[in-house]
Amino acid sequence: MTDRLAQLPAVHALIAEVSKLSTAPRWAIALASRRAIDAARSELRAGSGGAIDRDAVARVAAGLAAPSLRRVINATGVILHTNLGRAPLGAKAVTEVIEVARSYSNLELDLATGERGSRHDHLRTLLCDLTGAEDACVVNNNAAAVVLGLAALASDREVIVSRGELVEIGGSFRLPEIFALSRGVMVEVGTTNKTHLRDYEGALRPATGLLLKVHRSNFAVVGFTTEVSIEQLATLGRAKNVPVMVDVGSGMLVDANQQRAWGLPVEPTPAEAIAAGADLVAFSGDKLLGGPQAGILVGRKAAVEQARKHPLMRALRPDKLALAALTATLAAYRNDSLEDVPVAHMLALSAAAIRSTAERLVAAFGELTTLVTAVEPCISTVGGGAMPTAELPSFAITLRGSKAGAIDAALRAAAIPVVGRVADNRVWLDCRTISLDDQAAVIAAIRSIDRAIPPRG
Ligand SMILES: *Cc1c(COP(=O)(O)O)cnc(C)c1O
């Protein structure tokens, strides 16, 4: 053993050898080499192995140097997969982000006067045009928008909310905790399934600061249910001089008719909430709106101004890259060019169109030796805590081989990782969420796996 230990290469020698095989930076090659020698030494001491594979060390070095956060292909069919970064941006939005990212910008400069401007000015007109609101501002995400709205309108005041709307979304957005953060005093009314206008009326007191309505984004209540409409709440609020705030959640900007035409269960829109008389409306930028992570507040001038001027705004304000992406995404809606919003495009795709994409891809795989592919019907979902009941008919490429779990793992280890799902002993790649830009990478991943995975035994 002592002999074999003595034969292990010196660290500098291994670094020199691996450097010939690898373009990874020197620190990564050095770290991978040291780890490989340590591992070989431990193996020898345990009485086995001890060989060092130079190519494996080069692969480890490349992995150490690769960015941790990187592009993956979403083949899950979940359009807004929170673990996969929710909404992908459209090409025009990406161009705008690059433009603003690589140079200086007029983020807080009024170019006409040369005076200091506001970062919220860049989006106000678009947001007001698209929602019918008087004013608008933007923060980091919708959780922040709700915290800010509550803090600005109802800090240390009572906020009346239905027991049927005390939601938890995405694990950490829990309404009672959001209240605690923003120092609004939660006053629950009604029951889980039924809340009436008289429940709100009965809870109104001089200490009431706000009437709050929250969209049940990620669950449905069916059977015997009653809820109070935004219109009814707004009428009550106006009569009692108490503002009304609505968290509509997903930021769906296409109207109910268009949603029905796409075969979707209808999601409330910010424009409807404004038209119904809400004073302040909060929604996400990266759910059904299809833009960057952002939270948007629109509403009456006085209410939005209170939010914009609140000291919390400084901690929650969005950065220039998110603003650039959001402006471009909103402009696509304003210009009726929904093809520039990938989320809208994916929602609108017909099963027939997805089927022909799947068939074209399978044909492009060419001869495979171990994987068996097929095109099979499946169901896509919206995800991201939106439209929990929506089932979108779709088509998937299914892959069978040795073990489905091994194929799935190999796809995730591909040069551009492909994330599918495993069911019924096969891997499903739902083609609804595979974009045109993704197709070449999917073909490359399948071909490389076909060579690497052992044949079915
Ligand atoms: C998703 C959601 C939130 C949280 O939004 P984020 O953008 O994820 O912070 C808050 N309220 C409702 C109703 C939602 O659907």
The ligand as an SDF file (V2000), in Angstrom:
LIG
                    3D

 15 15  0  0  0  0  0  0  0  0999 V2000
  -48.5980   34.5740   -5.8810 C   0  0  0  0  0  0  0  0  0  0  0  0
  -49.3860   35.3750   -4.9720 C   0  0  0  0  0  0  0  0  0  0  0  0
  -48.7750   36.2070   -4.0330 C   0  0  0  0  0  0  0  0  0  0  0  0
  -47.2810   36.2990   -3.9110 C   0  0  0  0  0  0  0  0  0  0  0  0
  -46.7540   36.8060   -5.0930 O   0  0  0  0  0  0  0  0  0  0  0  0
  -45.1710   36.7280   -5.3970 P   0  0  0  0  0  0  0  0  0  0  0  0
  -45.0220   37.5120   -6.6600 O   0  0  0  0  0  0  0  0  0  0  0  0
  -44.8590   35.2920   -5.5260 O   0  0  0  0  0  0  0  0  0  0  0  0
  -44.4780   37.3710   -4.2520 O   0  0  0  0  0  0  0  0  0  0  0  0
  -49.5770   36.9430   -3.2080 C   0  0  0  0  0  0  0  0  0  0  0  0
  -50.9120   36.8760   -3.2820 N   0  0  0  0  0  0  0  0  0  0  0  0
  -51.5480   36.0960   -4.1690 C   0  0  0  0  0  0  0  0  0  0  0  0
  -53.0460   36.0600   -4.1870 C   0  0  0  0  0  0  0  0  0  0  0  0
  -50.8070   35.3280   -5.0580 C   0  0  0  0  0  0  0  0  0  0  0  0
  -51.4190   34.5600   -5.9530 O   0  0  0  0  0  0  0  0  0  0  0  0
  1  2  1  0
  2  3  1  0
  2 14  2  0
  3  4  1  0
  3 10  2  0
  4  5  1  0
  5  6  1  0
  6  7  2  0
  6  8  1  0
  6  9  1  0
 10 11  1  0
 11 12  2  0
 12 13  1  0
 12 14  1  0
 14 15  1  0
M  END
$$$$
